[in-house]
């Protein structure tokens, strides 16, 4: 295996898809796992901090048990996930241990990202593990996740972690070479995507992975959002030999989503909170015009609020709608829904969402 020279990132999240680390029958592919862990070990020796988000628990479970047909699909998945997760993390632990590295397992659910305190506790945990030169291996806690609180897939989960941990690079390892340009017949891969790109349907075929939950469209939307927050994103073939080392050396392989100016702190949490909001407010035309104005940043004042949905407290994420019900953005409420109802439409009140905690959708 080649040696990496000058890495372009110092902290990265690597997401490995089910189809990368499993064979055609759904069982773990030890040869691929050996290659990936060896590459991560080399990056680690170069001082690069790596967080690994790995799918494959359900696939690993298929090699251990055959759920009874009497089980519901949800229960069957829970059986496969809970038994397979042990095999998955044990395999990673053994392979990393052979290279002198310690592994930590972190299982999360979507609800862990909804609360700011939980979010900060996770951030503290990841930071401490990286400081101790431990490799965090992360997966969704499929055994306890229920449908409405499940991530779209581990692309969404890893994207949230990449944003939370202020990484420079986010690498999605799939079983394809990148984003294909369907407007051409030569099967060429699009090497770079500008953050201004919006319509990805023209480049990719719909459909999901054979064993996983996600698809390329999901990957593109998450990659595009993170690139706008200042994180460079790569989609590449995880089964290609030395792929991580190639990417960290700056080689042009796969599809790269070019990063814009970096956004830090609470705004990153808010920007990646779609689907995690506790409530919503609708604002009038005047407030909408003030919020989207390019001249200066404006806070959301109660005088511009015309209706409220749900129940939220101070510090919760809320969605902001226009009167036409288009999503204007997300923000962190400075007080709860009860107080908001009592002061909405009134002048000379404190902002419901301060502009420092406001993210407007493009």
C-alpha positions in Angstrom: 0.0 0.0 0.0 1.3 3.4 -0.9 2.4 6.0 1.7 0.6 9.2 2.0 2.7 12.4 1.7 1.0 15.7 2.5 -2.7 15.2 3.5 -5.1 17.9 2.5 -7.3 17.4 5.6 -6.5 17.1 9.3 -9.9 15.9 10.5 -12.4 13.8 8.5 -15.6 11.7 8.7 -15.6 8.6 6.6 -18.9 7.0 5.8 -18.9 3.4 4.6 -22.0 2.0 2.9 -23.4 -1.5 3.3 -22.6 -2.4 -0.3 -19.0 -1.5 0.2 -18.3 -3.8 3.1 -20.6 -6.7 2.3 -20.4 -9.4 -0.4 -23.3 -10.2 -2.7 -24.9 -12.5 -0.1 -24.9 -9.6 2.4 -22.2 -11.0 4.6 -19.2 -8.9 5.7 -16.3 -8.7 3.2 -13.2 -9.1 5.4 -10.8 -8.3 2.6 -12.4 -4.9 2.0 -12.6 -4.2 5.8 -8.9 -5.0 6.1 -8.1 -2.6 3.3 -10.2 0.2 4.8 -8.9 -0.2 8.3 -5.3 -0.3 7.0 -5.8 3.0 5.2 -7.4 4.6 8.3 -4.4 3.4 10.4 -2.0 5.0 7.9 -4.0 8.3 8.1 -4.0 8.0 11.9 -0.2 7.8 11.9 0.0 11.0 9.9 -1.9 12.7 12.7 -5.3 12.8 10.8 -8.3 12.5 13.1 -10.8 10.0 11.6 -14.4 9.3 12.6 -15.8 6.2 10.9 -19.5 5.9 10.3 -20.2 2.4 9.2 -23.4 0.7 7.9 -23.5 -3.1 7.8 -25.0 -4.3 11.1 -28.2 -5.7 9.4 -26.0 -7.3 6.7 -23.8 -8.9 9.4 -26.9 -10.1 11.2 -28.0 -12.0 8.1 -25.0 -14.2 8.4 -25.9 -15.1 12.0 -29.7 -15.5 12.3 -32.8 -16.0 10.2 -35.7 -14.1 11.8 -38.9 -16.0 12.1 -41.5 -15.2 9.4 -43.9 -14.4 12.2 -42.0 -11.3 13.1 -43.0 -7.9 11.6 -40.5 -6.3 9.3 -39.5 -3.8 12.0 -39.0 -6.6 14.6 -37.0 -8.6 12.0 -34.7 -5.6 11.3 -34.2 -5.1 15.1 -33.1 -8.7 15.5 -30.7 -8.5 12.6 -29.3 -5.1 13.7 -28.8 -6.0 17.3 -27.1 -9.3 16.6 -25.2 -8.0 13.6 -23.9 -4.9 15.4 -21.9 -7.1 17.7 -20.2 -8.9 14.8 -19.6 -5.6 12.9 -17.9 -3.8 15.8 -16.0 -6.9 16.9 -14.6 -7.2 13.3 -13.6 -3.5 13.3 -12.1 -3.9 16.8 -10.0 -6.9 15.9 -8.7 -5.3 12.6 -7.8 -2.0 14.3 -6.3 -3.8 17.2 -3.9 -5.6 14.8 -2.7 -2.2 13.8 -2.3 -1.0 17.4 -5.4 1.2 17.5 -8.2 1.3 20.0 -11.8 1.4 18.8 -14.9 3.0 20.4 -18.5 2.1 19.5 -21.1 4.9 19.4 -24.7 4.1 18.6 -27.1 7.1 18.1 -30.6 7.8 17.2 -32.1 10.9 15.4 -33.5 12.2 18.6 -30.0 12.7 20.0 -29.5 15.6 17.5 -32.8 17.3 18.4 -31.8 18.6 21.8 -28.9 21.1 22.1 -27.6 19.6 25.3 -27.6 16.0 23.9 -25.8 17.4 20.8 -23.1 19.1 22.9 -22.7 16.0 25.0 -22.1 13.9 21.8 -19.6 16.5 20.6 -17.7 16.3 23.9 -17.6 12.5 23.7 -16.2 12.5 20.1 -13.7 15.2 20.9 -12.4 13.3 24.0 -12.1 10.1 21.9 -10.1 11.8 19.2 -7.9 13.5 21.7 -7.1 10.0 23.1 -6.3 8.8 19.6 -9.2 6.4 19.6 -11.1 5.6 16.4 -14.9 6.2 16.9 -17.0 3.7 15.0 -20.5 5.1 14.7 -23.8 3.5 13.5 -27.5 4.3 14.0 -29.0 2.4 16.9 -31.3 0.4 14.6 -32.4 -1.9 17.4 -34.3 0.9 19.1 -35.0 3.4 16.3 -38.6 3.6 15.2 -39.7 4.7 11.7 -40.4 8.4 12.4 -37.1 8.8 14.3 -34.9 6.9 11.8 -32.3 8.7 9.8 -32.9 8.6 6.0 -29.7 6.4 6.1 -26.2 6.6 7.5 -25.4 9.4 4.9 -27.7 11.7 6.9 -26.2 10.5 10.2 -22.6 10.9 9.1 -23.4 14.3 7.6 -24.7 15.5 11.0 -21.6 14.3 12.7 -19.3 15.9 10.1 -21.1 19.2 10.7 -21.0 18.8 14.5 -17.3 18.0 14.6 -16.2 20.8 12.4 -14.3 18.5 10.0 -12.6 19.7 6.9 -13.5 16.7 4.7 -16.4 14.3 4.6 -15.9 11.2 2.5 -18.8 9.0 1.4 -17.6 5.6 0.3 -20.2 4.0 -2.0 -20.0 1.0 -4.4 -19.9 3.3 -7.4 -17.2 5.6 -8.7 -19.0 8.9 -8.1 -21.8 11.0 -9.6 -22.3 10.0 -13.2 -23.3 12.5 -15.9 -26.4 10.9 -17.5 -26.4 13.6 -20.2 -23.4 11.8 -21.7 -23.2 8.2 -23.1 -19.6 7.6 -22.1 -20.3 6.8 -18.4 -18.0 9.7 -17.3 -18.0 10.8 -13.6 -18.5 14.4 -12.7 -15.3 15.4 -11.0 -16.5 18.6 -9.2 -19.9 20.0 -8.2 -20.3 23.7 -7.4 -22.4 24.5 -4.3 -24.8 26.5 -6.4 -26.0 23.2 -8.1 -29.6 22.4 -7.2 -31.1 19.8 -9.5 -29.3 16.5 -9.1 -32.0 14.4 -10.8 -30.5 15.2 -14.2 -27.3 13.5 -13.2 -28.3 10.4 -11.4 -30.7 7.4 -11.7 -33.3 7.0 -8.9 -33.0 3.9 -6.8 -31.6 2.6 -3.6 -28.7 0.3 -2.6 -29.3 -3.4 -2.7 -28.9 -3.9 1.1 -28.9 -0.3 2.4 -31.7 2.3 2.9 -30.2 5.2 1.0 -29.6 6.3 -2.6 -27.4 8.6 -4.6 -29.9 11.4 -4.5 -29.8 11.5 -0.7 -26.0 11.6 -0.8 -26.1 14.5 -3.2 -28.5 16.6 -1.1 -26.5 16.0 2.0 -23.2 16.7 0.3 -24.5 19.9 -1.2 -25.7 21.2 2.1 -22.4 20.4 3.9 -20.4 22.0 1.1 -22.4 25.2 1.6 -21.4 25.1 5.3 -17.7 24.9 4.4 -17.0 21.2 4.4 -15.5 19.6 1.3 -17.4 16.4 0.4 -16.2 13.5 -1.7 -18.3 10.6 -3.1 -16.1 7.8 -4.2 -15.8 4.0 -4.7 -14.9 2.4 -1.4 -13.9 -0.8 -3.1 -11.2 0.9 -5.1 -7.8 0.0 -3.6 -6.2 2.9 -1.6 -9.2 5.2 -2.2 -8.8 7.1 1.1 -5.1 7.6 0.6 -5.7 8.9 -2.9 -8.4 11.4 -1.7 -6.3 12.7 1.2 -3.4 13.3 -1.2 -5.7 15.5 -3.4 -6.0 13.1 -6.3 -9.0 13.7 -8.6 -11.0 10.6 -8.0 -14.8 10.3 -7.5 -17.0 13.4 -7.3 -15.9 16.4 -5.2 -18.4 18.9 -3.8 -16.5 22.2 -3.5 -16.7 23.9 -0.1 -17.9 27.5 0.4 -17.0 29.8 3.3 -16.9 27.9 6.5 -19.8 28.2 9.0 -19.1 27.4 12.6 -20.9 26.8 15.9 -24.6 26.8 16.5 -25.4 27.8 13.0 -24.1 24.4 11.8 -26.4 22.6 14.2 -29.3 24.7 13.0 -28.4 24.4 9.3 -28.5 20.6 9.6 -31.6 20.4 11.7 -34.1 19.7 8.9 -36.6 17.2 10.2 -35.4 17.7 13.8 -37.5 20.9 14.6 -39.8 20.9 17.5 -42.3 23.5 16.1 -42.8 26.0 13.3 -43.9 29.6 12.8 -45.4 31.4 9.7 -44.3 35.0 9.1 -45.9 37.8 7.1 -44.5 39.4 3.9 -42.7 42.1 5.8 -40.8 39.7 8.0 -40.0 37.5 5.0 -38.5 40.5 3.1 -36.5 41.5 6.1 -35.1 38.0 6.7 -34.0 37.4 3.1 -32.6 40.9 2.5 -28.9 40.9 1.4 -28.2 44.3 2.9 -27.8 43.2 6.5 -28.7 40.3 8.8 -32.0 40.6 10.6 -33.6 38.7 13.5 -37.1 37.3 13.5 -39.3 39.5 15.6 -42.7 38.5 17.0 -44.4 41.3 15.2 -43.8 39.4 11.9 -45.3 36.1 13.2 -48.8 35.3 12.1 -49.2 31.7 13.3 -47.5 29.0 15.4 -47.4 25.2 15.0 -46.5 22.7 17.7 -45.0 23.2 21.1 -41.4 24.3 21.6 -39.2 25.6 24.4 -36.3 28.1 24.6 -33.3 26.6 22.8 -35.4 24.3 20.5 -35.1 24.4 16.7 -38.1 25.8 14.9 -39.0 25.9 11.2 -39.8 29.3 9.6 -42.5 29.4 6.8 -43.6 32.1 4.5 -47.3 32.8 4.1 -47.2 30.6 1.0 -45.8 27.8 3.2 -42.4 27.7 1.6 -39.6 27.0 4.0 -37.5 30.1 4.6 -35.2 28.6 7.1 -34.6 27.3 10.7 -33.7 29.0 13.9 -33.2 28.5 17.6 -36.1 29.9 19.6 -35.1 32.4 22.3 -38.3 31.6 24.2 -41.1 29.0 24.1 -44.2 28.7 22.0 -46.5 29.8 24.9 -44.8 33.1 25.2 -44.6 33.4 21.5 -48.3 33.1 21.2 -48.8 35.9 23.8 -46.5 38.4 22.0 -46.9 37.5 18.3 -47.9 40.5 16.2 -46.6 42.9 18.8 -43.9 45.5 18.3 -41.0 46.3 20.7 -40.5 42.6 21.7 -37.3 40.7 22.0 -36.4 38.6 18.9 -37.9 35.1 18.7 -34.9 34.1 16.7 -31.7 36.1 16.8 -29.8 36.4 13.5 -26.8 34.6 15.1 -29.0 31.5 15.5 -30.8 31.8 12.2 -30.1 29.7 9.0 -31.9 30.7 5.8 -32.4 28.0 3.2 -30.9 28.8 -0.3 
